């Protein structure tokens, strides 16, 4: 009987740990990976002198494609709003993520209108706002007056 209880408790611990991994930690890791990708793009588009209009056409550098994947990652995390409210995991709340996604869509549209010499400074401001909303490092963008 003692051996049976030992085996049963071992199987139970294994099942619980796998459930935690699959249903909480992996979705959380995927969300943080997507935030990292977005953080890279924010830093990339903040580079002074970069012709952003050319690079935004490439899907690898498209801010607009990150938004839906962020929402999908949030949907996979159980009790996301609760964990975001606790803030010990550094998760942004759902409203901030949705606002950031809207901003990424408008930034992508505005970048497509830019030319290499006429860089839109409002895009730089919105890149910083997206970083703040998603709690990622802010890009170091220089203003138009500093570049002149």
N, C-alpha and C positions, 0 to 999 in steps of 0.2 A: 504494500500500500504506500509506503514511504517513497519508493521509486516512482510510482505512478504520479504522486503529487509533485515530485521534483520535475518530472518530464512535463507535466501539465503546466506548472508555473513557468518553466523555461519557454514553452511554446507560447504561452500567453504574453510574456514579456517581449518575445520576438514579434508577435503580431502587433502589439501596441506600438512598439518602436518603428516598425515598418509603416504603420498607418500614420504616425506622426511625420515620418520622413516624406511619404508620398503626398499627404494632404495638407501639410503646412510648410515644411522646410523647403521642399523643391519649388512650390509656387512662389514662395518668398524669394528664393534665390533667382528664379526667372524674372521676377519683377525688378529686383535689384540689378540684374544683368541688363534689362531694357533701360533702366534709369542710367546705367553706366554708358550705354550706347548713346543715349540722348545727351548725356553730359559731354561725351566726346564731340558730338556734332555741335553743341553750343560753343565749346572751346574752339573747334575748327572754324566755324563761321564767324567767330570773333577776331580772327587773325587779320590785322591791318594789311591792306594791300591785296587781299585775296579777291579774285574775281568770283564772287559767290554765285552770280547768275549762271556761270558755266557749270559749276559743280553741283548745283541743285538739280540739274537734269538727270544726274546719275542716281540710280536707286540706292546705291550704297551710302550716299550722302544726303538723302532726302529726309528732312525733318517730318514731313507730313505722313510718312509711313510708320513712324514710331508710335504715334498716338493710339491707333487702334490696338496695337500689341500691348501697350500699357493698360488699356481698359480690360483686355482679355486676361492679363496677369492678375489684375485686381479681382476680377470675377472668380478666379481660381483659389484665392486665399480666403479660407473660412474666417468669418468674424473680422473682416478687414477693418471695418469702421471702429470696432472695439480696440484693435491693436494700434490703429492710427491715433486714437484718442489717448492711449497710454503713452505714446511718443517715446518709449524707451527703445524701440526698434528703429526709430528715425524715419518712419513712414509718413508721407504727406497725407492729409485727409482727402477723401474722394472728391470734394468740391475743388480743391486746389489742383488735383490731377486733371479734372475736366476743364478747368480754366486754362491750364497749361496746354492741353491738347488743342483747344480753340486758338490759342496764341501761336502754336506751331503751324497751324494751317494758314493763319494770316501772314505769318513771317515767311513761309514758303512762297505764298503768292506775291508778296512784296519783293522778295529776293529775285524772283523771275523777272520783275520789271526793272531791276537795277541794271546799270551798265558798269563797266570796270572802273570808270573815272567818277561816276556819280553814285556814291555809296549813300544809302538811306540811313541816317543816324537813328531814326525811330526803330529800325530793325534791331540795332544794337541795344537800345533800351529794352525792347521786348525780349531779346535773348537773355538779358539779365533778369527780367521778371520771371521768365520760364524757369530759370535756374533757382530762383528763390521759392517759387511755388512747389517745385519738386525736391527741394532740399538737396541740391547738388552744387558743386563748386561753380561760382559765377565766372563767366568768361571775362577776360581782361580786354575790353574793347576800348579803343581810343576814340575820342569824339572827333567830329569833323574839323573843329578848330585846331586840335592838336596835330592833325595830319597836314594842315596847310602850311 
